[in-house]
Amino acid sequence: MQIGFTHRYRLPDGRASYWKPIRFKVLGVKALSCRLRILSLSGKPLSGFTVRTEEDQQTIEGKLTTEGQLEYTIHGDQIIEINKQQ
């Protein structure tokens, strides 16, 4: 499954931008896991993202892939929140 969205917003006056947390529900059962990847569209390695579950606010540790993408192992039937660290 791929979900495409933009998480960086520019203010109406165009002077500044900010990051808004993203939340989504993962379907399935908790016993099964899948991988979540955050892709770099610029080709530069990514950093500074926090991924956590809404239920217990547990931070999920990710790893940087050889392609410069961030990869997280998540489970089904939970709500995930992704936030960009300032």
FENKA-V423467 format. One record per residue. N is the residue number from 1. RES is the residue in three letters. PSI is psi in degrees with one decimal (NA if undefined). OMEGA is omega in whole degrees, -180 to 180 (NA if undefined). BURIAL is b if it has 9 or more other ideal C-beta (glycine too) atoms within 8 Angstrom, else e. Layout:
BEGIN
<<N RES PSI OMEGA BURIAL> <N RES PSI OMEGA BURIAL>>
END
This chain:
BEGIN
<<1 MET 134.3 174 e> <2 GLN 134.4 175 e> <3 ILE 121.8 179 e> <4 GLY 131.5 178 e> <5 PHE 160.9 177 e> <6 THR 131.4 -178 e> <7 HIS 5.0 177 b> <8 ARG 129.2 -177 e> <9 TYR 141.7 176 b> <10 ARG 137.1 178 e> <11 LEU 154.7 -176 b> <12 PRO -32.4 -180 e> <13 ASP -5.7 176 e> <14 GLY 2.2 -175 e> <15 ARG -33.4 -173 e> <16 ALA 164.6 175 e> <17 SER 159.5 179 e> <18 TYR 166.0 -179 e> <19 TRP 137.2 179 b> <20 LYS 131.2 179 e> <21 PRO 148.1 179 e> <22 ILE 134.8 177 b> <23 ARG 140.7 175 e> <24 PHE 156.1 180 e> <25 LYS 131.3 175 e> <26 VAL 126.3 179 b> <27 LEU 169.9 178 e> <28 GLY -159.9 -179 b> <29 VAL 152.1 -176 e> <30 LYS -23.0 -178 e> <31 ALA -19.1 -179 e> <32 LEU 147.3 180 e> <33 SER 162.3 175 e> <34 CYS 172.6 -180 b> <35 ARG 139.1 175 e> <36 LEU 126.2 178 b> <37 ARG 136.5 172 b> <38 ILE 118.5 -173 b> <39 LEU 145.7 174 e> <40 SER 116.8 179 b> <41 LEU -18.5 -179 e> <42 SER -10.9 -178 e> <43 GLY -5.7 178 e> <44 LYS 145.9 178 e> <45 PRO 142.6 -178 e> <46 LEU 153.6 172 b> <47 SER 169.2 173 e> <48 GLY 23.6 177 e> <49 PHE 144.3 174 b> <50 THR 125.9 177 e> <51 VAL 126.5 -180 b> <52 ARG 162.2 178 b> <53 THR 145.0 -179 b> <54 GLU -33.3 -174 b> <55 GLU -50.5 -178 e> <56 ASP 9.4 179 e> <57 GLN 27.9 179 e> <58 GLN 127.3 177 e> <59 THR 133.8 179 e> <60 ILE 125.3 -180 b> <61 GLU 133.1 178 e> <62 GLY 171.4 176 b> <63 LYS 149.9 178 e> <64 LEU 124.1 -180 b> <65 THR 170.5 179 b> <66 THR -21.1 178 e> <67 GLU -2.4 -179 e> <68 GLY 14.7 179 b> <69 GLN 155.7 176 b> <70 LEU 134.4 -178 b> <71 GLU 134.5 -178 b> <72 TYR 144.6 173 b> <73 THR 120.4 -179 b> <74 ILE 164.7 -179 b> <75 HIS 161.8 179 b> <76 GLY 169.2 176 b> <77 ASP 49.5 175 e> <78 GLN 163.2 177 b> <79 ILE 130.3 -178 b> <80 ILE 140.3 174 b> <81 GLU 130.2 178 b> <82 ILE 129.9 -179 b> <83 ASN 143.7 176 b> <84 LYS 126.3 178 b> <85 GLN 138.6 -178 e> <86 GLN NA NA e>>
END
